[in-house]
Amino acid sequence: MAATVVRYLRSVGSPTSAPAEREPESVDALPRPDLRAVGDDERAPVSPAEFRAVLGNFASGVTVITAPPGADTDADADTDVDGSGAGSGSGPAGFACQSFASLSLDPPLVTFMVARTSTTWPRIARAGVFCVNILGAEQGELCRSFAVSGADKFAGVAHTPSPVTGSPQLDAVPAWIDCRIHAVHTGGDHLIVVGRVVAMGAAGEGDPLLFHKGRFGRLAD
């Protein structure tokens, strides 16, 4: 127990001194620009359709990953969950994401996966920060608004800046997690983004929004 306390105190610094503020650092949006594909002399072990059908049996929660406004001016155009649903180029960025998970307790790390074809991800990478908004059972329409291509996905969506990074914290979400980008790894046609948690909060009530076999669901008694 004593060793755990010492590690914690070292990670957060002296409780009597405020941590130094630092500007978020942008990260390489595509760590390895050349995406390897299956060669002509190779055969994929399973078809994409079978892969989606089988993996769809795994139920997950649903989040919206957001980042503060940047200097971009081009409109985004993503189209599906886990790498999609951007806002306008001059405003904040965001996309619906089901591939989110906790990763480490010490240090506090979380992770999400995003398609390498996403046009939202480079804006998040340049911001160097993001906020995970965990959606509740009644927020299916909110998720859909961030999971399709089109205009400003934040239009009509109430949000406030998260306390540390300033990323959009969506109103009425059951929980939110404010992060700085810690690392980015390649994973085939997706990127594995690791975030260092800098602030978080939860309402402590309400059921989560679930995603299973291409449909939204909720917990039943």
C-alpha positions as CSV (number, residue, x, y, z in Angstrom):
1,M,0.0,0.0,0.0
2,A,2.8,2.4,0.9
3,A,4.5,1.8,-2.4
4,T,1.3,2.5,-4.3
5,V,0.9,5.8,-2.4
6,V,4.5,6.8,-3.2
7,R,3.9,6.0,-7.0
8,Y,0.7,8.1,-6.9
9,L,2.4,11.1,-5.2
10,R,5.2,11.0,-7.7
11,S,2.8,10.9,-10.6
12,V,0.7,13.9,-9.5
13,G,3.5,15.9,-7.8
14,S,3.4,17.8,-4.5
15,P,-0.2,18.4,-3.3
16,T,0.8,21.9,-2.2
17,S,2.0,23.1,-5.6
18,A,-0.2,23.5,-8.7
19,P,1.0,21.6,-11.7
20,A,2.5,23.7,-14.5
21,E,0.2,24.4,-17.3
22,R,1.3,23.2,-20.7
23,E,0.0,23.6,-24.2
24,P,-1.3,20.4,-25.9
25,E,1.1,19.0,-28.4
26,S,-0.1,17.8,-31.8
27,V,0.7,14.3,-32.8
28,D,1.4,12.6,-36.1
29,A,-2.1,11.8,-37.5
30,L,-0.7,8.9,-39.5
31,P,2.4,7.4,-37.8
32,R,3.0,5.2,-40.8
33,P,1.7,6.8,-43.9
34,D,2.0,3.7,-46.1
35,L,-1.0,1.5,-45.1
36,R,-0.2,-2.1,-45.8
37,A,-2.9,-3.9,-47.7
38,V,-3.3,-7.6,-48.6
39,G,-1.1,-8.4,-51.5
40,D,-2.1,-10.0,-54.7
41,D,-0.5,-13.3,-53.6
42,E,-2.3,-13.3,-50.3
43,R,-5.8,-14.2,-49.3
44,A,-7.7,-12.7,-46.3
45,P,-8.6,-15.5,-43.8
46,V,-12.2,-14.2,-43.5
47,S,-14.4,-11.9,-45.6
48,P,-15.1,-8.4,-44.4
49,A,-18.8,-9.3,-44.2
50,E,-18.2,-12.3,-42.0
51,F,-15.8,-10.3,-39.8
52,R,-18.4,-7.7,-39.2
53,A,-21.2,-10.2,-38.6
54,V,-19.2,-12.2,-36.0
55,L,-17.7,-9.2,-34.2
56,G,-21.2,-7.6,-34.1
57,N,-22.1,-10.2,-31.5
58,F,-19.9,-8.3,-29.0
59,A,-22.1,-5.6,-27.3
60,S,-20.4,-2.4,-26.4
61,G,-21.1,1.0,-25.0
62,V,-21.1,4.1,-27.3
63,T,-19.2,7.3,-27.0
64,V,-18.6,10.6,-28.8
65,I,-15.0,11.7,-29.0
66,T,-14.6,15.4,-29.2
67,A,-11.8,18.0,-29.6
68,P,-11.7,21.8,-29.4
69,P,-11.7,24.0,-32.5
70,G,-8.6,24.2,-34.5
71,A,-7.2,26.2,-37.4
72,D,-8.8,24.0,-40.1
73,T,-11.1,25.5,-42.7
74,D,-12.0,22.4,-44.8
75,A,-15.3,20.6,-44.0
76,D,-15.0,17.0,-42.8
77,A,-16.9,14.2,-44.4
78,D,-16.8,10.9,-42.4
79,T,-19.6,8.4,-42.6
80,D,-19.7,5.7,-40.0
81,V,-19.1,4.8,-36.3
82,D,-15.4,4.5,-35.2
83,G,-13.9,7.1,-37.5
84,S,-16.7,9.3,-38.6
85,G,-19.1,12.2,-38.0
86,A,-17.1,15.3,-38.0
87,G,-18.2,18.8,-37.3
88,S,-17.4,21.8,-39.6
89,G,-13.8,22.5,-40.2
90,S,-13.7,25.8,-38.4
91,G,-15.5,24.5,-35.3
92,P,-14.9,21.6,-32.8
93,A,-14.3,18.1,-34.1
94,G,-16.2,15.0,-33.0
95,F,-17.2,11.5,-34.1
96,A,-19.2,8.6,-32.7
97,C,-17.0,5.7,-31.4
98,Q,-17.9,2.4,-29.9
99,S,-14.3,1.1,-29.8
100,F,-13.4,2.8,-26.5
101,A,-12.0,1.1,-23.4
102,S,-10.1,1.8,-20.2
103,L,-6.4,0.7,-20.5
104,S,-4.4,1.5,-17.4
105,L,-5.0,2.5,-13.8
106,D,-1.5,3.7,-13.0
107,P,-1.0,5.9,-15.0
108,P,-4.6,6.5,-15.9
109,L,-4.9,5.7,-19.6
110,V,-7.9,5.1,-21.9
111,T,-7.9,4.1,-25.6
112,F,-10.1,4.3,-28.7
113,M,-9.7,3.1,-32.3
114,V,-10.3,5.3,-35.3
115,A,-10.3,4.5,-39.1
116,R,-7.2,5.8,-40.9
117,T,-9.5,7.2,-43.5
118,S,-11.2,9.4,-41.0
119,T,-11.0,13.1,-41.8
120,T,-12.0,14.0,-38.2
121,W,-9.0,12.2,-36.7
122,P,-6.3,14.6,-38.1
123,R,-8.0,17.5,-36.5
124,I,-8.0,15.7,-33.1
125,A,-4.4,14.8,-33.6
126,R,-3.5,18.4,-34.3
127,A,-5.4,19.5,-31.1
128,G,-3.4,16.9,-29.1
129,V,-6.4,16.5,-26.7
130,F,-9.8,15.0,-26.7
131,C,-12.8,14.3,-24.4
132,V,-14.7,11.0,-24.3
133,N,-18.4,11.6,-23.9
134,I,-20.1,8.3,-22.7
135,L,-23.6,8.3,-24.0
136,G,-26.8,7.4,-22.1
137,A,-29.6,5.1,-23.1
138,E,-31.7,8.0,-24.4
139,Q,-29.0,9.5,-26.6
140,G,-29.2,7.4,-29.7
141,E,-30.1,10.3,-31.9
142,L,-27.2,12.3,-30.5
143,C,-24.9,9.4,-31.5
144,R,-26.4,9.3,-35.0
145,S,-25.8,13.0,-35.5
146,F,-22.1,12.4,-35.0
147,A,-21.9,9.2,-37.1
148,V,-23.0,10.5,-40.5
149,S,-21.4,12.8,-43.1
150,G,-22.7,16.3,-43.6
151,A,-22.7,19.7,-42.0
152,D,-21.8,20.9,-38.5
153,K,-22.5,18.0,-36.2
154,F,-22.5,20.4,-33.2
155,A,-25.4,22.4,-34.5
156,G,-28.0,22.5,-31.8
157,V,-25.9,20.3,-29.5
158,A,-25.4,21.9,-26.1
159,H,-21.9,21.6,-24.7
160,T,-19.3,23.3,-22.5
161,P,-15.5,23.2,-22.5
162,S,-14.0,20.4,-20.5
163,P,-12.1,21.7,-17.5
164,V,-8.5,20.9,-18.6
165,T,-8.3,20.5,-22.4
166,G,-11.3,22.6,-23.4
167,S,-12.7,19.8,-25.6
168,P,-16.5,19.8,-25.9
169,Q,-18.2,18.2,-23.0
170,L,-21.7,17.3,-24.2
171,D,-24.6,18.2,-21.9
172,A,-26.5,15.4,-20.1
173,V,-24.0,12.6,-20.8
174,P,-23.7,10.1,-17.9
175,A,-19.9,10.5,-17.8
176,W,-17.0,12.2,-19.5
177,I,-13.2,11.8,-19.6
178,D,-10.9,14.6,-20.5
179,C,-7.6,13.4,-22.0
180,R,-4.3,14.4,-23.6
181,I,-3.0,12.2,-26.4
182,H,-0.4,9.9,-24.9
183,A,0.5,7.7,-27.9
184,V,-0.8,6.5,-31.3
185,H,-0.2,3.0,-32.7
186,T,-1.1,1.5,-36.0
187,G,-3.5,-1.4,-36.2
188,G,-4.1,-2.4,-39.8
189,D,-6.6,0.0,-41.3
190,H,-7.2,1.7,-37.9
191,L,-5.2,3.7,-35.5
192,I,-5.0,2.9,-31.7
193,V,-5.1,6.1,-29.8
194,V,-4.0,6.2,-26.2
195,G,-5.1,9.1,-24.0
196,R,-3.7,10.2,-20.6
197,V,-6.7,11.1,-18.3
198,V,-6.4,14.6,-16.9
199,A,-10.0,15.1,-15.6
200,M,-13.2,13.1,-15.5
201,G,-16.7,13.1,-14.0
202,A,-19.9,11.1,-13.8
203,A,-23.6,11.9,-13.1
204,G,-23.8,8.5,-11.3
205,E,-27.3,7.6,-12.7
206,G,-29.0,6.5,-15.8
207,D,-28.5,3.5,-18.1
208,P,-25.8,3.4,-20.8
209,L,-26.5,3.4,-24.6
210,L,-25.5,0.0,-26.0
211,F,-24.6,-1.1,-29.5
212,H,-25.1,-4.7,-30.7
213,K,-25.4,-6.2,-34.2
214,G,-25.7,-2.8,-35.8
215,R,-28.5,-1.6,-33.5
216,F,-28.8,0.5,-30.4
217,G,-30.1,-1.1,-27.2
218,R,-30.3,-0.6,-23.5
219,L,-30.1,-2.7,-20.3
220,A,-33.3,-4.5,-19.2
221,D,-34.3,-5.5,-15.7
